[in-house]
Amino acid sequence: MVYENPNSRWASPGLSVKKSADLMDLRQTTDYREQNEKTEVMAAVMPILSLVLENARGMKHFG
């Protein structure tokens, strides 16, 4: 299924490529190279899992 969003600033072409040289089976792929060039990298510190789990102990809801 392909959905066209007329309000989107981004677009990536969908491509059909052969699964192997011997078969005519096709697989659907998306070329994100142009979109990746426009994406701003955001650096962030990875949380320490043991501290996250310790702080979440006993909690029933997460938000």
Secondary structure, DSSP 8 states (H G I E B T S, - for coil): -----TT-S----EEEEESSSS---EEEEE--HHHHHH----------HHHHHHHHTT-S---
